[in-house]
Amino acid sequence: MPKSAAHRLADFAERVLGGPLPVAVRTWDGHQAGPAGPTVVLKNRRALRWLLYSPGELGLARAYVSGDLDVEGDLTEGFRRAWAYRPHLSARDFGEAVRLAARLGVFGLPPKPPAEEARLRGKRHTLGRDRSAISHHYDLSNAFYQLLMDDSMAYSSGYWSEDAGSADLARAQHDKLELICRKLGLRPGMRLLDVGCGWGSLVVHAAKHHGVQVVGVTISAEQVQHVKTRLAQHDLDDRVEVRRQDYRELAGETFDAVASIEMGEHVGEENYPAYAATLHRMLKPTGRLLLQQMSRGAVAPGGGAFIERYIAPDMTMRPLSRTLGHLETAGFEIRDVHALREHYVPTVRAWADTLEQHWDEAVALIGEAGARVWRLYLAGGALAFEENRMGVDQILAVRPDATGRSALPWTREWA
């Protein structure tokens, strides 16, 4: 009896991997091979055609987003098992894969990439292309982000304190915003600049709870619209100004404190010196900077093919040491680095749980393919932080005055 498609694929994969399949595979003919647990379901031959024309992560992502490939069981566990096996296909392996594809009837024209994939034009990190890159992700749908996040609309790692192990996401985000304000030493009457203010979580919190005057800037049109609505709801129009403005357009004013929360990843390595210099220029002497930023090692600084095509095109997550070097070159004194990597795991998983609980609503807002993008993104993202392939840190820096004075307390009063 000839082998089924599932068993032929399993034989090929096990030879390439040098060991057993990490997950089970079920093909369009109903046959299955592999261990118990998460099962990759190839619904049709086109699922393999994606991989034939785009081997690796991108082909898998395209097949999943399009619905030709699915995963039954725990998606995170499937990722965890598969991540341990990241083979490099040799020329011989690829030739064998082509022959197997022919025997399985997979050949055909290359499928058209899903519409959810970013298609940017122009030189990287020009003003126009950066607006397009930001719009691709952040202008998706305010209603969708409201569905996904807590009421603060904080789209960054929360701060899960040890005495709040059972706390919800709203508590973790409140504690994160409060920690930022304490580290910045905010007091009534001070002026705060939030570079990349998102949907206004920090600008609202700082103005409402610490009595500061705030300017928030973002290049997302949808975010500006949302923040203006929130300011009216909280009666903060007289204390907060939100602008659709790029960091490169900031000039002619100074602030007592500056924050930039998970925005520096979008700047690009080539523009980071100018970004750091801008943050320095916007601060008064002895003013503090709080930068919360994701980091990554030398491998896939953009996050990998899936992230770069579907989530955050042109993103760069540099090693922490390189970010610190840029800030010091700009004239900052680094005063504290607070690693929050573990905190991102429950944050992302809270978003993932919300997505699953409100799946039909999410599909109604951004479509089935869009919701599948986010399911893949959140499952993989949480695991990347858990396994230390990505990090996130709060960096507190100061612009010393001409005499070298920082005006910071000698102890960590914010801790």
Beta strands, then each sheet from edge to edge (+ up, - down):
strand 1: 24-26
strand 2: 32-33
strand 3: 39-42
strand 4: 69-72
strand 5: 191-195
strand 6: 213-218
strand 7: 240-244
strand 8: 255-261
strand 9: 283-295
strand 10: 333-339
strand 11: 391-398
sheet 1: 2+ 1- 3- 4+
sheet 2: 7+ 6+ 5+ 8+ 9+ 11- 10+
end
